[in-house]
Amino acid sequence: GNNEYVQIILEKFRAFLSINSKYDAKKVLSLMNDSWLLEEQVMLLIKQGKTYEALESYVQKEKYKEAEEFCLKQSDLNNQKLFTILFEIYLNKYHDHWNSR
């Protein structure tokens, strides 16, 4: 049905974002601002070198499982780096929460 079609389009879009470099990531990201395309926004932020901000967007929306799944989907070399950054974000969130009490 419709849901399968949307999934196919999303997979093609994600492949395009990860493989192609002939687009302006900042401009595409601005077009998707505040949309439901969180994983795609994260991919674009990482492409711009904003890895911390990218993973933090998952944590801010309390999408912890999705953040970890995103890190797992990346190449082995990159996912270790991403998990380290995600762990740092978790620690900062815990620290901020603890200090606000």
N, C-alpha and C positions, 0 to 999 in steps of 0.2 A: 504494500500500500504506500501511502504518502510518507510514512515514517522511514521505510526502506529507501525511498528515493532521496529523502533528506540526508540519510546516512551516507549514501553513495556520493552525493554532492559534497558533503563535508570531508569525506576521505580524499576526494580529488582536490579540494581546496587546501587541505593540510599538506598533501603531497606537493602541490604547487608552491606553497609557502616555504616548505623545507628544502626543496630542490632548486627552485628558480631564484635568481638574485637580481633579475632585471626589473625590479619594481622598487618604489620608494616605501620602505617599511614604515616610516613615520607617517606618511600620507595615508597609507592603507589603514594603519592603526587609528588615525584620527577619524576615518570613515566608520570604523567599528566601535568607537567610543561608547561605553555604557551599554553595549549590546550583550546578548546571551552567549556570544562566541568567546568564552573565557580562554579556552585552550589555544585558540587561534591568536588571541591578544597576547598571551604569554609567549607564543612562538615569535611574534613580531617584536616584542620587547627584548627577548633574548637576542634576536638578530641585530638589534640596535646596541647590544652590549649592556643592557639593563637587566641583568639576570636577577639581582636581588629584588628589584621592583617587580619583576615578572612573577617570581615565586611568592612574593609577599601578597600579590593580588589574590592568590588562592587562599592564603591564611586569613586575610582581611574578610573574605566572604565565608570563612569557616569551612572551606572545601579541602580539608586535610587529606582525605583519601585520594581525591583528584590530583592534588599536588604530588603526592607520592607516586601515583600511577604515571603522571607525566614524567617524573624523573626516571622511572623504570623504563619507559618507552625510548629514552634517548640512548645513544651509543654508550658502550661500556666506559670509554674514556670520559665522556661528558657527564654520565649520570653520577659518578663519584663526586665530581665537582658540584653538581646540582644538589645532591643530598647533603653535602657539607653546608652549602648556603641555606638550604631549607632547615637544617638543624639549627643554624645560627638564628634564623628568623623565629623558630619555635622558642629558643632560649630567650631572645629579646622580648617576645610576647609574654612569656612566663614572668620575666623580670619586671616588665612594665605592669603586669597585673598584680604581682606581689607587692611592688612599691606603691601602688595606688590604694592599698588597704589602710 
